[in-house]
Amino acid sequence: MMKSDLEILARSLEDNHNADSRTLNAANALAEKLQSLRESNPLFEKISFSPAVEQMLESQALAVG
């Protein structure tokens, strides 16, 4: 059974694992979905990820950029 992006990300955060490629892919997919929601409806503008997920995404951006 395929795990959803949310399940993959949640499991990684629960287990305090370092972010592997699967976790980072899941986080990026969710970030894209959230951005799409923000653009489509102002109700989603103030919704954000937890600080742990934000840090994970920032770390990845620094490593790639």
N, C-alpha and C positions, 0 to 999 in steps of 0.2 A: 504494500500500500504506500502510495506517495504521500509524504507529509506536506502540509501546506506551508507557505512561507512563514506564516505566523507561528506555527508549531515549531519550525526549525529555529527561528529566532528566539522564541520563548525558552526552548530547551537549552540552547546555548547560554542564555542569560541565567537560567536557574542553576545550571551546573558550573557556572563560572569558567566555561571553556574559553580558550583563546578563539578568536573568530577565524574559522577556516573558510575556504572559498565558498562552500555551500551556505554557511551562515551569512557571509557578506553578500552573496547573490540574493538571498532571501531578503536581507535588510534593504538592498538597493531596489528590489522589486516592490517592496512595501513603500519605500520612499517615493517611487514613481507613482504608485497608486494614490498615495496621500496628496502629492502635488496635483494630480489630476482632479481629485475631489476638491481641493482648495480653489482650483481654477474654475470649477463648474458651479460651486455654491459657496457663498460667503459664510455659511454656517460652519464650514470646516477650516476657516482661516486661522483660528487660534488653537487648533489641535496640533499636537507635536508628539514626538517620540520621548521616551524617558531619557534622562541624562546619560544612562549607560549606552543606549542605542545611538544617541547623538555623538557620544565620544567614539564609539566604534566606527561610525560613518566618517567622522572627521579624521580619525587615524588612517582609515583607508584612503581618503582623499589625499592626505599628506604623503602616503607611501607611493601612490600612483602619480601624483602631480609632481 
